[in-house]
Amino acid sequence: MLSTQGVGIDLILLPSIFTGGFLAAIGAPYLVRVMPNQVWRYVIPLYAFTIGLLGLTIGLDI
């Protein structure tokens, strides 16, 4: 569907995406079970803020 719209897809990166998703699917439930909720209350907003800030700075070339 993306190819019909003229968006190029790099299939060389596909194994890396699958590997990262596989490792995240294994590690995430373990971390959620082991780490207390108090830690996640700080980690998740900080992570989301950092990703948003990086997206703005890289996207706007600041």
CHARMM internal coordinates of N, CA and C (Angstrom, degrees):
IC EDIT
DIST 1 N 1 CA 1.4502
DIST 1 CA 1 C 1.5332
ANGL 1 N 1 CA 1 C 110.46
DIST 1 C 2 N 1.3329
ANGL 1 CA 1 C 2 N 116.86
DIHE 1 N 1 CA 1 C 2 N -40.67
DIST 2 N 2 CA 1.4573
ANGL 1 C 2 N 2 CA 119.41
DIHE 1 CA 1 C 2 N 2 CA 178.18
DIST 2 CA 2 C 1.5199
ANGL 2 N 2 CA 2 C 111.57
DIHE 1 C 2 N 2 CA 2 C -68.85
DIST 2 C 3 N 1.3181
ANGL 2 CA 2 C 3 N 116.52
DIHE 2 N 2 CA 2 C 3 N -36.12
DIST 3 N 3 CA 1.4654
ANGL 2 C 3 N 3 CA 120.13
DIHE 2 CA 2 C 3 N 3 CA -178.94
DIST 3 CA 3 C 1.5259
ANGL 3 N 3 CA 3 C 111.63
DIHE 2 C 3 N 3 CA 3 C -65.02
DIST 3 C 4 N 1.3198
ANGL 3 CA 3 C 4 N 117.72
DIHE 3 N 3 CA 3 C 4 N -33.01
DIST 4 N 4 CA 1.4595
ANGL 3 C 4 N 4 CA 120.28
DIHE 3 CA 3 C 4 N 4 CA 179.33
DIST 4 CA 4 C 1.5224
ANGL 4 N 4 CA 4 C 111.82
DIHE 3 C 4 N 4 CA 4 C -69.65
DIST 4 C 5 N 1.3303
ANGL 4 CA 4 C 5 N 117.21
DIHE 4 N 4 CA 4 C 5 N -22.38
DIST 5 N 5 CA 1.4573
ANGL 4 C 5 N 5 CA 121.69
DIHE 4 CA 4 C 5 N 5 CA 178.77
DIST 5 CA 5 C 1.5306
ANGL 5 N 5 CA 5 C 112.33
DIHE 4 C 5 N 5 CA 5 C -90.43
DIST 5 C 6 N 1.3064
ANGL 5 CA 5 C 6 N 117.21
DIHE 5 N 5 CA 5 C 6 N 0.35
DIST 6 N 6 CA 1.4557
ANGL 5 C 6 N 6 CA 120.59
DIHE 5 CA 5 C 6 N 6 CA 177.76
DIST 6 CA 6 C 1.5187
ANGL 6 N 6 CA 6 C 114.30
DIHE 5 C 6 N 6 CA 6 C 91.53
DIST 6 C 7 N 1.3286
ANGL 6 CA 6 C 7 N 117.96
DIHE 6 N 6 CA 6 C 7 N 10.45
DIST 7 N 7 CA 1.4611
ANGL 6 C 7 N 7 CA 121.53
DIHE 6 CA 6 C 7 N 7 CA 178.57
DIST 7 CA 7 C 1.5153
ANGL 7 N 7 CA 7 C 107.94
DIHE 6 C 7 N 7 CA 7 C -89.30
DIST 7 C 8 N 1.3163
ANGL 7 CA 7 C 8 N 116.09
DIHE 7 N 7 CA 7 C 8 N 125.58
DIST 8 N 8 CA 1.4576
ANGL 7 C 8 N 8 CA 120.40
DIHE 7 CA 7 C 8 N 8 CA 179.89
DIST 8 CA 8 C 1.5144
ANGL 8 N 8 CA 8 C 111.60
DIHE 7 C 8 N 8 CA 8 C -77.65
DIST 8 C 9 N 1.3122
ANGL 8 CA 8 C 9 N 116.60
DIHE 8 N 8 CA 8 C 9 N 138.96
DIST 9 N 9 CA 1.4589
ANGL 8 C 9 N 9 CA 122.28
DIHE 8 CA 8 C 9 N 9 CA 178.87
DIST 9 CA 9 C 1.5206
ANGL 9 N 9 CA 9 C 108.11
DIHE 8 C 9 N 9 CA 9 C -117.40
DIST 9 C 10 N 1.3275
ANGL 9 CA 9 C 10 N 116.21
DIHE 9 N 9 CA 9 C 10 N 125.07
DIST 10 N 10 CA 1.4598
ANGL 9 C 10 N 10 CA 121.83
DIHE 9 CA 9 C 10 N 10 CA -179.98
DIST 10 CA 10 C 1.5221
ANGL 10 N 10 CA 10 C 108.69
DIHE 9 C 10 N 10 CA 10 C -95.30
DIST 10 C 11 N 1.3289
ANGL 10 CA 10 C 11 N 116.82
DIHE 10 N 10 CA 10 C 11 N 101.36
DIST 11 N 11 CA 1.4635
ANGL 10 C 11 N 11 CA 121.15
DIHE 10 CA 10 C 11 N 11 CA -176.77
DIST 11 CA 11 C 1.5183
ANGL 11 N 11 CA 11 C 113.06
DIHE 10 C 11 N 11 CA 11 C -75.00
DIST 11 C 12 N 1.3203
ANGL 11 CA 11 C 12 N 117.64
DIHE 11 N 11 CA 11 C 12 N -10.08
DIST 12 N 12 CA 1.4603
ANGL 11 C 12 N 12 CA 120.61
DIHE 11 CA 11 C 12 N 12 CA 177.75
DIST 12 CA 12 C 1.5316
ANGL 12 N 12 CA 12 C 110.15
DIHE 11 C 12 N 12 CA 12 C -67.81
DIST 12 C 13 N 1.3286
ANGL 12 CA 12 C 13 N 117.37
DIHE 12 N 12 CA 12 C 13 N -28.58
DIST 13 N 13 CA 1.4656
ANGL 12 C 13 N 13 CA 121.11
DIHE 12 CA 12 C 13 N 13 CA -179.46
DIST 13 CA 13 C 1.5265
ANGL 13 N 13 CA 13 C 113.06
DIHE 12 C 13 N 13 CA 13 C -82.60
DIST 13 C 14 N 1.3147
ANGL 13 CA 13 C 14 N 118.11
DIHE 13 N 13 CA 13 C 14 N -8.26
DIST 14 N 14 CA 1.4572
ANGL 13 C 14 N 14 CA 121.81
DIHE 13 CA 13 C 14 N 14 CA -176.30
DIST 14 CA 14 C 1.5311
ANGL 14 N 14 CA 14 C 113.60
DIHE 13 C 14 N 14 CA 14 C -58.52
DIST 14 C 15 N 1.3322
ANGL 14 CA 14 C 15 N 121.16
DIHE 14 N 14 CA 14 C 15 N -45.00
DIST 15 N 15 CA 1.4699
ANGL 14 C 15 N 15 CA 119.50
DIHE 14 CA 14 C 15 N 15 CA 177.70
DIST 15 CA 15 C 1.5306
ANGL 15 N 15 CA 15 C 112.95
DIHE 14 C 15 N 15 CA 15 C -61.46
DIST 15 C 16 N 1.3173
ANGL 15 CA 15 C 16 N 117.34
DIHE 15 N 15 CA 15 C 16 N -35.11
DIST 16 N 16 CA 1.4678
ANGL 15 C 16 N 16 CA 119.75
DIHE 15 CA 15 C 16 N 16 CA 178.51
DIST 16 CA 16 C 1.5226
ANGL 16 N 16 CA 16 C 111.16
DIHE 15 C 16 N 16 CA 16 C -66.68
DIST 16 C 17 N 1.3188
ANGL 16 CA 16 C 17 N 116.23
DIHE 16 N 16 CA 16 C 17 N -39.43
DIST 17 N 17 CA 1.4609
ANGL 16 C 17 N 17 CA 119.91
DIHE 16 CA 16 C 17 N 17 CA 179.45
DIST 17 CA 17 C 1.5275
ANGL 17 N 17 CA 17 C 110.48
DIHE 16 C 17 N 17 CA 17 C -66.09
DIST 17 C 18 N 1.3361
ANGL 17 CA 17 C 18 N 116.83
DIHE 17 N 17 CA 17 C 18 N -43.42
DIST 18 N 18 CA 1.4578
ANGL 17 C 18 N 18 CA 120.23
DIHE 17 CA 17 C 18 N 18 CA 178.61
DIST 18 CA 18 C 1.5183
ANGL 18 N 18 CA 18 C 111.73
DIHE 17 C 18 N 18 CA 18 C -64.81
DIST 18 C 19 N 1.3297
ANGL 18 CA 18 C 19 N 117.79
DIHE 18 N 18 CA 18 C 19 N -40.39
DIST 19 N 19 CA 1.4604
ANGL 18 C 19 N 19 CA 121.44
DIHE 18 CA 18 C 19 N 19 CA 179.17
DIST 19 CA 19 C 1.5213
ANGL 19 N 19 CA 19 C 111.01
DIHE 18 C 19 N 19 CA 19 C -64.35
DIST 19 C 20 N 1.3263
ANGL 19 CA 19 C 20 N 117.43
DIHE 19 N 19 CA 19 C 20 N -44.76
DIST 20 N 20 CA 1.4559
ANGL 19 C 20 N 20 CA 120.71
DIHE 19 CA 19 C 20 N 20 CA 178.50
DIST 20 CA 20 C 1.5198
ANGL 20 N 20 CA 20 C 112.44
DIHE 19 C 20 N 20 CA 20 C -63.75
DIST 20 C 21 N 1.3215
ANGL 20 CA 20 C 21 N 116.49
DIHE 20 N 20 CA 20 C 21 N -41.47
DIST 21 N 21 CA 1.4603
ANGL 20 C 21 N 21 CA 120.27
DIHE 20 CA 20 C 21 N 21 CA 177.64
DIST 21 CA 21 C 1.5175
ANGL 21 N 21 CA 21 C 112.24
DIHE 20 C 21 N 21 CA 21 C -65.55
DIST 21 C 22 N 1.3280
ANGL 21 CA 21 C 22 N 116.41
DIHE 21 N 21 CA 21 C 22 N -38.59
DIST 22 N 22 CA 1.4617
ANGL 21 C 22 N 22 CA 121.03
DIHE 21 CA 21 C 22 N 22 CA 178.84
DIST 22 CA 22 C 1.5268
ANGL 22 N 22 CA 22 C 110.72
DIHE 21 C 22 N 22 CA 22 C -64.71
DIST 22 C 23 N 1.3235
ANGL 22 CA 22 C 23 N 116.75
DIHE 22 N 22 CA 22 C 23 N -46.02
DIST 23 N 23 CA 1.4690
ANGL 22 C 23 N 23 CA 120.09
DIHE 22 CA 22 C 23 N 23 CA 179.79
DIST 23 CA 23 C 1.5225
ANGL 23 N 23 CA 23 C 111.34
DIHE 22 C 23 N 23 CA 23 C -66.06
DIST 23 C 24 N 1.3291
ANGL 23 CA 23 C 24 N 116.90
DIHE 23 N 23 CA 23 C 24 N -37.75
DIST 24 N 24 CA 1.4690
ANGL 23 C 24 N 24 CA 119.90
DIHE 23 CA 23 C 24 N 24 CA 178.11
DIST 24 CA 24 C 1.5235
ANGL 24 N 24 CA 24 C 110.97
DIHE 23 C 24 N 24 CA 24 C -66.80
DIST 24 C 25 N 1.3281
ANGL 24 CA 24 C 25 N 117.30
DIHE 24 N 24 CA 24 C 25 N -36.77
DIST 25 N 25 CA 1.4635
ANGL 24 C 25 N 25 CA 120.74
DIHE 24 CA 24 C 25 N 25 CA 179.31
DIST 25 CA 25 C 1.5240
ANGL 25 N 25 CA 25 C 111.56
DIHE 24 C 25 N 25 CA 25 C -67.32
DIST 25 C 26 N 1.3077
ANGL 25 CA 25 C 26 N 117.10
DIHE 25 N 25 CA 25 C 26 N -27.19
DIST 26 N 26 CA 1.4673
ANGL 25 C 26 N 26 CA 120.52
DIHE 25 CA 25 C 26 N 26 CA 177.40
DIST 26 CA 26 C 1.5262
ANGL 26 N 26 CA 26 C 110.47
DIHE 25 C 26 N 26 CA 26 C -83.69
DIST 26 C 27 N 1.3241
ANGL 26 CA 26 C 27 N 116.64
DIHE 26 N 26 CA 26 C 27 N -44.99
DIST 27 N 27 CA 1.4620
ANGL 26 C 27 N 27 CA 120.33
DIHE 26 CA 26 C 27 N 27 CA -173.51
DIST 27 CA 27 C 1.5132
ANGL 27 N 27 CA 27 C 115.06
DIHE 26 C 27 N 27 CA 27 C -77.37
DIST 27 C 28 N 1.3175
ANGL 27 CA 27 C 28 N 118.11
DIHE 27 N 27 CA 27 C 28 N -33.76
DIST 28 N 28 CA 1.4680
ANGL 27 C 28 N 28 CA 121.03
DIHE 27 CA 27 C 28 N 28 CA -174.93
DIST 28 CA 28 C 1.5292
ANGL 28 N 28 CA 28 C 113.03
DIHE 27 C 28 N 28 CA 28 C -62.27
DIST 28 C 29 N 1.3236
ANGL 28 CA 28 C 29 N 120.72
DIHE 28 N 28 CA 28 C 29 N -49.14
DIST 29 N 29 CA 1.4700
ANGL 28 C 29 N 29 CA 118.58
DIHE 28 CA 28 C 29 N 29 CA 179.27
DIST 29 CA 29 C 1.5235
ANGL 29 N 29 CA 29 C 112.87
DIHE 28 C 29 N 29 CA 29 C -61.04
DIST 29 C 30 N 1.3263
ANGL 29 CA 29 C 30 N 116.35
DIHE 29 N 29 CA 29 C 30 N -36.22
DIST 30 N 30 CA 1.4619
ANGL 29 C 30 N 30 CA 119.64
DIHE 29 CA 29 C 30 N 30 CA 178.40
DIST 30 CA 30 C 1.5275
ANGL 30 N 30 CA 30 C 110.78
DIHE 29 C 30 N 30 CA 30 C -64.43
DIST 30 C 31 N 1.3367
ANGL 30 CA 30 C 31 N 116.99
DIHE 30 N 30 CA 30 C 31 N -46.07
DIST 31 N 31 CA 1.4605
ANGL 30 C 31 N 31 CA 120.08
DIHE 30 CA 30 C 31 N 31 CA -179.51
DIST 31 CA 31 C 1.5216
ANGL 31 N 31 CA 31 C 111.85
DIHE 30 C 31 N 31 CA 31 C -65.43
DIST 31 C 32 N 1.3204
ANGL 31 CA 31 C 32 N 116.91
DIHE 31 N 31 CA 31 C 32 N -37.49
DIST 32 N 32 CA 1.4707
ANGL 31 C 32 N 32 CA 119.63
DIHE 31 CA 31 C 32 N 32 CA 179.12
DIST 32 CA 32 C 1.5242
ANGL 32 N 32 CA 32 C 110.31
DIHE 31 C 32 N 32 CA 32 C -65.82
DIST 32 C 33 N 1.3219
ANGL 32 CA 32 C 33 N 116.34
DIHE 32 N 32 CA 32 C 33 N -35.73
DIST 33 N 33 CA 1.4645
ANGL 32 C 33 N 33 CA 119.75
DIHE 32 CA 32 C 33 N 33 CA -179.45
DIST 33 CA 33 C 1.5243
ANGL 33 N 33 CA 33 C 111.75
DIHE 32 C 33 N 33 CA 33 C -74.61
DIST 33 C 34 N 1.3307
ANGL 33 CA 33 C 34 N 117.51
DIHE 33 N 33 CA 33 C 34 N -36.77
DIST 34 N 34 CA 1.4609
ANGL 33 C 34 N 34 CA 121.54
DIHE 33 CA 33 C 34 N 34 CA -172.64
DIST 34 CA 34 C 1.5262
ANGL 34 N 34 CA 34 C 112.43
DIHE 33 C 34 N 34 CA 34 C -84.47
DIST 34 C 35 N 1.3273
ANGL 34 CA 34 C 35 N 117.47
DIHE 34 N 34 CA 34 C 35 N -43.20
DIST 35 N 35 CA 1.4753
ANGL 34 C 35 N 35 CA 120.05
DIHE 34 CA 34 C 35 N 35 CA -174.99
DIST 35 CA 35 C 1.5322
ANGL 35 N 35 CA 35 C 110.51
DIHE 34 C 35 N 35 CA 35 C -81.91
DIST 35 C 36 N 1.3283
ANGL 35 CA 35 C 36 N 117.45
DIHE 35 N 35 CA 35 C 36 N 141.30
DIST 36 N 36 CA 1.4636
ANGL 35 C 36 N 36 CA 120.00
DIHE 35 CA 35 C 36 N 36 CA 179.85
DIST 36 CA 36 C 1.5356
ANGL 36 N 36 CA 36 C 111.82
DIHE 35 C 36 N 36 CA 36 C -71.01
DIST 36 C 37 N 1.3238
ANGL 36 CA 36 C 37 N 115.15
DIHE 36 N 36 CA 36 C 37 N 157.90
DIST 37 N 37 CA 1.4653
ANGL 36 C 37 N 37 CA 121.08
DIHE 36 CA 36 C 37 N 37 CA -178.53
DIST 37 CA 37 C 1.5224
ANGL 37 N 37 CA 37 C 112.36
DIHE 36 C 37 N 37 CA 37 C -62.22
DIST 37 C 38 N 1.3123
ANGL 37 CA 37 C 38 N 117.73
DIHE 37 N 37 CA 37 C 38 N -30.74
DIST 38 N 38 CA 1.4597
ANGL 37 C 38 N 38 CA 121.32
DIHE 37 CA 37 C 38 N 38 CA -179.15
DIST 38 CA 38 C 1.5280
ANGL 38 N 38 CA 38 C 110.96
DIHE 37 C 38 N 38 CA 38 C -60.84
DIST 38 C 39 N 1.3131
ANGL 38 CA 38 C 39 N 117.55
DIHE 38 N 38 CA 38 C 39 N -35.12
DIST 39 N 39 CA 1.4641
ANGL 38 C 39 N 39 CA 121.42
DIHE 38 CA 38 C 39 N 39 CA 178.97
DIST 39 CA 39 C 1.5236
ANGL 39 N 39 CA 39 C 109.89
DIHE 38 C 39 N 39 CA 39 C -69.08
DIST 39 C 40 N 1.3269
ANGL 39 CA 39 C 40 N 116.71
DIHE 39 N 39 CA 39 C 40 N -42.95
DIST 40 N 40 CA 1.4688
ANGL 39 C 40 N 40 CA 120.41
DIHE 39 CA 39 C 40 N 40 CA -177.86
DIST 40 CA 40 C 1.5238
ANGL 40 N 40 CA 40 C 111.78
DIHE 39 C 40 N 40 CA 40 C -66.44
DIST 40 C 41 N 1.3200
ANGL 40 CA 40 C 41 N 118.36
DIHE 40 N 40 CA 40 C 41 N -25.93
DIST 41 N 41 CA 1.4719
ANGL 40 C 41 N 41 CA 121.06
DIHE 40 CA 40 C 41 N 41 CA 178.30
DIST 41 CA 41 C 1.5218
ANGL 41 N 41 CA 41 C 111.99
DIHE 40 C 41 N 41 CA 41 C -65.54
DIST 41 C 42 N 1.3050
ANGL 41 CA 41 C 42 N 117.62
DIHE 41 N 41 CA 41 C 42 N -22.78
DIST 42 N 42 CA 1.4641
ANGL 41 C 42 N 42 CA 121.31
DIHE 41 CA 41 C 42 N 42 CA 177.52
DIST 42 CA 42 C 1.5256
ANGL 42 N 42 CA 42 C 112.13
DIHE 41 C 42 N 42 CA 42 C -101.43
DIST 42 C 43 N 1.3246
ANGL 42 CA 42 C 43 N 117.13
DIHE 42 N 42 CA 42 C 43 N -36.22
DIST 43 N 43 CA 1.4597
ANGL 42 C 43 N 43 CA 120.95
DIHE 42 CA 42 C 43 N 43 CA -175.36
DIST 43 CA 43 C 1.5311
ANGL 43 N 43 CA 43 C 111.58
DIHE 42 C 43 N 43 CA 43 C -69.00
DIST 43 C 44 N 1.3165
ANGL 43 CA 43 C 44 N 117.71
DIHE 43 N 43 CA 43 C 44 N -46.04
DIST 44 N 44 CA 1.4626
ANGL 43 C 44 N 44 CA 120.75
DIHE 43 CA 43 C 44 N 44 CA -175.18
DIST 44 CA 44 C 1.5274
ANGL 44 N 44 CA 44 C 112.56
DIHE 43 C 44 N 44 CA 44 C -64.84
DIST 44 C 45 N 1.3487
ANGL 44 CA 44 C 45 N 120.49
DIHE 44 N 44 CA 44 C 45 N -48.80
DIST 45 N 45 CA 1.4758
ANGL 44 C 45 N 45 CA 118.20
DIHE 44 CA 44 C 45 N 45 CA 177.03
DIST 45 CA 45 C 1.5259
ANGL 45 N 45 CA 45 C 113.30
DIHE 44 C 45 N 45 CA 45 C -64.15
DIST 45 C 46 N 1.3215
ANGL 45 CA 45 C 46 N 117.71
DIHE 45 N 45 CA 45 C 46 N -36.37
DIST 46 N 46 CA 1.4624
ANGL 45 C 46 N 46 CA 120.42
DIHE 45 CA 45 C 46 N 46 CA 178.14
DIST 46 CA 46 C 1.5264
ANGL 46 N 46 CA 46 C 110.86
DIHE 45 C 46 N 46 CA 46 C -65.21
DIST 46 C 47 N 1.3148
ANGL 46 CA 46 C 47 N 116.54
DIHE 46 N 46 CA 46 C 47 N -41.75
DIST 47 N 47 CA 1.4609
ANGL 46 C 47 N 47 CA 121.16
DIHE 46 CA 46 C 47 N 47 CA 177.42
DIST 47 CA 47 C 1.5329
ANGL 47 N 47 CA 47 C 110.75
DIHE 46 C 47 N 47 CA 47 C -63.94
DIST 47 C 48 N 1.3274
ANGL 47 CA 47 C 48 N 117.15
DIHE 47 N 47 CA 47 C 48 N -45.18
DIST 48 N 48 CA 1.4643
ANGL 47 C 48 N 48 CA 120.63
DIHE 47 CA 47 C 48 N 48 CA -179.30
DIST 48 CA 48 C 1.5303
ANGL 48 N 48 CA 48 C 110.78
DIHE 47 C 48 N 48 CA 48 C -64.42
DIST 48 C 49 N 1.3155
ANGL 48 CA 48 C 49 N 117.59
DIHE 48 N 48 CA 48 C 49 N -40.07
DIST 49 N 49 CA 1.4542
ANGL 48 C 49 N 49 CA 121.48
DIHE 48 CA 48 C 49 N 49 CA 178.29
DIST 49 CA 49 C 1.5281
ANGL 49 N 49 CA 49 C 110.96
DIHE 48 C 49 N 49 CA 49 C -64.24
DIST 49 C 50 N 1.3316
ANGL 49 CA 49 C 50 N 116.41
DIHE 49 N 49 CA 49 C 50 N -42.36
DIST 50 N 50 CA 1.4592
ANGL 49 C 50 N 50 CA 120.79
DIHE 49 CA 49 C 50 N 50 CA -179.95
DIST 50 CA 50 C 1.5266
ANGL 50 N 50 CA 50 C 111.21
DIHE 49 C 50 N 50 CA 50 C -64.81
DIST 50 C 51 N 1.3275
ANGL 50 CA 50 C 51 N 116.98
DIHE 50 N 50 CA 50 C 51 N -43.96
DIST 51 N 51 CA 1.4617
ANGL 50 C 51 N 51 CA 120.50
DIHE 50 CA 50 C 51 N 51 CA 178.85
DIST 51 CA 51 C 1.5303
ANGL 51 N 51 CA 51 C 110.38
DIHE 50 C 51 N 51 CA 51 C -63.43
DIST 51 C 52 N 1.3359
ANGL 51 CA 51 C 52 N 117.41
DIHE 51 N 51 CA 51 C 52 N -41.73
DIST 52 N 52 CA 1.4638
ANGL 51 C 52 N 52 CA 120.56
DIHE 51 CA 51 C 52 N 52 CA 177.73
DIST 52 CA 52 C 1.5121
ANGL 52 N 52 CA 52 C 112.50
DIHE 51 C 52 N 52 CA 52 C -64.30
DIST 52 C 53 N 1.3207
ANGL 52 CA 52 C 53 N 116.78
DIHE 52 N 52 CA 52 C 53 N -42.17
DIST 53 N 53 CA 1.4576
ANGL 52 C 53 N 53 CA 121.19
DIHE 52 CA 52 C 53 N 53 CA 179.06
DIST 53 CA 53 C 1.5254
ANGL 53 N 53 CA 53 C 111.50
DIHE 52 C 53 N 53 CA 53 C -65.22
DIST 53 C 54 N 1.3167
ANGL 53 CA 53 C 54 N 116.41
DIHE 53 N 53 CA 53 C 54 N -42.70
DIST 54 N 54 CA 1.4644
ANGL 53 C 54 N 54 CA 119.67
DIHE 53 CA 53 C 54 N 54 CA 177.03
DIST 54 CA 54 C 1.5241
ANGL 54 N 54 CA 54 C 111.11
DIHE 53 C 54 N 54 CA 54 C -65.01
DIST 54 C 55 N 1.3176
ANGL 54 CA 54 C 55 N 117.04
DIHE 54 N 54 CA 54 C 55 N -39.33
DIST 55 N 55 CA 1.4506
ANGL 54 C 55 N 55 CA 119.86
DIHE 54 CA 54 C 55 N 55 CA 178.49
DIST 55 CA 55 C 1.5099
ANGL 55 N 55 CA 55 C 111.94
DIHE 54 C 55 N 55 CA 55 C -63.17
DIST 55 C 56 N 1.3192
ANGL 55 CA 55 C 56 N 117.12
DIHE 55 N 55 CA 55 C 56 N -39.80
DIST 56 N 56 CA 1.4683
ANGL 55 C 56 N 56 CA 120.30
DIHE 55 CA 55 C 56 N 56 CA 178.52
DIST 56 CA 56 C 1.5255
ANGL 56 N 56 CA 56 C 111.30
DIHE 55 C 56 N 56 CA 56 C -69.59
DIST 56 C 57 N 1.3092
ANGL 56 CA 56 C 57 N 117.08
DIHE 56 N 56 CA 56 C 57 N -44.17
DIST 57 N 57 CA 1.4670
ANGL 56 C 57 N 57 CA 118.65
DIHE 56 CA 56 C 57 N 57 CA -176.72
DIST 57 CA 57 C 1.5210
ANGL 57 N 57 CA 57 C 111.84
DIHE 56 C 57 N 57 CA 57 C -70.57
DIST 57 C 58 N 1.3195
ANGL 57 CA 57 C 58 N 117.35
DIHE 57 N 57 CA 57 C 58 N -40.44
DIST 58 N 58 CA 1.4647
ANGL 57 C 58 N 58 CA 118.95
DIHE 57 CA 57 C 58 N 58 CA 178.11
DIST 58 CA 58 C 1.5274
ANGL 58 N 58 CA 58 C 110.60
DIHE 57 C 58 N 58 CA 58 C -73.04
DIST 58 C 59 N 1.3137
ANGL 58 CA 58 C 59 N 116.84
DIHE 58 N 58 CA 58 C 59 N -40.24
DIST 59 N 59 CA 1.4554
ANGL 58 C 59 N 59 CA 120.14
DIHE 58 CA 58 C 59 N 59 CA -179.42
DIST 59 CA 59 C 1.5149
ANGL 59 N 59 CA 59 C 114.07
DIHE 58 C 59 N 59 CA 59 C -67.62
DIST 59 C 60 N 1.3202
ANGL 59 CA 59 C 60 N 116.81
DIHE 59 N 59 CA 59 C 60 N -32.17
DIST 60 N 60 CA 1.4741
ANGL 59 C 60 N 60 CA 120.63
DIHE 59 CA 59 C 60 N 60 CA -179.89
DIST 60 CA 60 C 1.5166
ANGL 60 N 60 CA 60 C 112.28
DIHE 59 C 60 N 60 CA 60 C -97.53
DIST 60 C 61 N 1.3297
ANGL 60 CA 60 C 61 N 116.94
DIHE 60 N 60 CA 60 C 61 N 0.09
DIST 61 N 61 CA 1.4780
ANGL 60 C 61 N 61 CA 122.76
DIHE 60 CA 60 C 61 N 61 CA -178.91
DIST 61 CA 61 C 1.5179
ANGL 61 N 61 CA 61 C 112.08
DIHE 60 C 61 N 61 CA 61 C 55.74
DIST 61 C 62 N 1.3166
ANGL 61 CA 61 C 62 N 116.10
DIHE 61 N 61 CA 61 C 62 N 46.95
DIST 62 N 62 CA 1.4681
ANGL 61 C 62 N 62 CA 120.72
DIHE 61 CA 61 C 62 N 62 CA 178.88
DIST 62 CA 62 C 1.5178
ANGL 62 N 62 CA 62 C 108.68
DIHE 61 C 62 N 62 CA 62 C -86.96
END
COOR INIT
IC SEED 1 N 1 CA 1 C
IC BUILD
